Amino acid sequence: MPKYRRDTILECDREEGKPPESLYIGLGWDEDATTKRKHYRRFYPDELENVKEVLQIASPFQTYSITRG
């Protein structure tokens, strides 16, 4: 969840401490600091089955090779 501080010059709420855009995707929006709609989702450039910090084993599901022909 984002944190806000009040900008006294422009009279609006500014987000501070944003996570890096290379790792997180911002979802939703906040009209002000009390709305609580905006949040961040972690972004992985590969399938989650291939990311070791998400799944320690290759796939928890049964997999089958399917050939067409």
Secondary structure, 3 states (H helix, E strand, C coil): CCEEEEECCCCEEEEECCCCCCCEEEECCCCCCCCCCCEEEECCCCCHHHCCCCCCCCCCCCCCCCCCC
